[in-house]
């Protein structure tokens, strides 16, 4: 069971890791790490929101595999919450980026940046819904 404070710490660690890659110009060279970090940060962000809103039990874990498709995400998140469709759309896209970046040939920098931008949108959506800065 991960507490809200633990989620915040995990989110910060993944975001710091991504920002280090950006600052050092290593997005392409470390794209597998960026893809993994962006995916894990996004699942922690969503889980943080759902826990803060008391929409899931303390034992419920959000897994990136839930977002392999919209249909699968709807099955795992079978309850209503604000901006659910938008969250699912962004999370499915983030899982697609994870697959693109973590497996197969190296992708160009624009794809890595899109993954980071998508993560930023997820983070902003969580912040807006909770009214707090993460």
DARAMO-V141559 format. One record per residue. N is the residue number from 1. PHI is phi in whole degrees, -180 to 180 (none if undefined). OMEGA is omega in whole degrees, -180 to 180 (* if undefined). Layout:
BEGIN
[[N | PHI | OMEGA] [N | PHI | OMEGA]]
END
This chain:
BEGIN
[[1 | none | -178] [2 | -107 | 179] [3 | -78 | 178] [4 | -59 | -180] [5 | -65 | 178] [6 | -66 | 176] [7 | -60 | -180] [8 | -61 | 178] [9 | -63 | 179] [10 | -62 | 179] [11 | -59 | 179] [12 | -58 | -179] [13 | -63 | 179] [14 | -66 | 179] [15 | -65 | 177] [16 | -61 | 180] [17 | -61 | 179] [18 | -64 | -180] [19 | -63 | 176] [20 | -63 | 180] [21 | -64 | 179] [22 | -65 | -178] [23 | -60 | -177] [24 | -97 | 178] [25 | 65 | -175] [26 | -112 | -178] [27 | -60 | -179] [28 | -72 | -177] [29 | -66 | -177] [30 | -116 | -174] [31 | -61 | 177] [32 | -65 | 178] [33 | -68 | 179] [34 | -63 | 179] [35 | -60 | 178] [36 | -66 | -178] [37 | -62 | 179] [38 | -64 | 179] [39 | -66 | -179] [40 | -68 | 176] [41 | -63 | -178] [42 | -66 | 179] [43 | -68 | 177] [44 | -68 | 177] [45 | -62 | -180] [46 | -66 | 179] [47 | -63 | 177] [48 | -58 | 179] [49 | -59 | -177] [50 | -65 | 176] [51 | -67 | -179] [52 | -62 | 179] [53 | -89 | -178] [54 | 55 | 180] [55 | -95 | 177] [56 | -133 | 179] [57 | -76 | -177] [58 | -62 | -180] [59 | -89 | -178] [60 | -72 | 179] [61 | -117 | 175] [62 | -89 | -178] [63 | -116 | -180] [64 | -59 | 180] [65 | -63 | 177] [66 | -62 | -172] [67 | -110 | 176] [68 | -66 | 176] [69 | -158 | 177] [70 | -63 | -178] [71 | -62 | 179] [72 | -65 | 179] [73 | -61 | 178] [74 | -61 | 180] [75 | -67 | -179] [76 | -77 | -180] [77 | -106 | -173] [78 | -87 | 178] [79 | -139 | -179] [80 | -88 | 171] [81 | -158 | -178] [82 | -58 | 177] [83 | 64 | -177] [84 | -54 | -179] [85 | -61 | 179] [86 | -66 | 177] [87 | -61 | -179] [88 | -62 | 179] [89 | -59 | -180] [90 | -67 | -179] [91 | -69 | 176] [92 | -63 | 178] [93 | -62 | 180] [94 | -65 | 178] [95 | -68 | 175] [96 | -64 | 177] [97 | -63 | 179] [98 | -57 | -180] [99 | -62 | 180] [100 | -59 | -172] [101 | -84 | -174] [102 | -87 | -177] [103 | -129 | 176] [104 | 83 | -176] [105 | -70 | 177] [106 | -63 | 179] [107 | -101 | -179] [108 | -78 | -174] [109 | -60 | -177] [110 | -63 | 179] [111 | -69 | 179] [112 | -63 | 179] [113 | -64 | 177] [114 | -62 | 178] [115 | -63 | 179] [116 | -67 | 178] [117 | -63 | 178] [118 | -63 | 177] [119 | -60 | 179] [120 | -61 | 178] [121 | -64 | 178] [122 | -62 | -180] [123 | -61 | 180] [124 | -63 | 179] [125 | -65 | 177] [126 | -63 | 180] [127 | -60 | 179] [128 | -65 | -179] [129 | -70 | -178] [130 | -93 | -178] [131 | 68 | 178] [132 | -141 | 180] [133 | -94 | 178] [134 | -109 | *]]
END
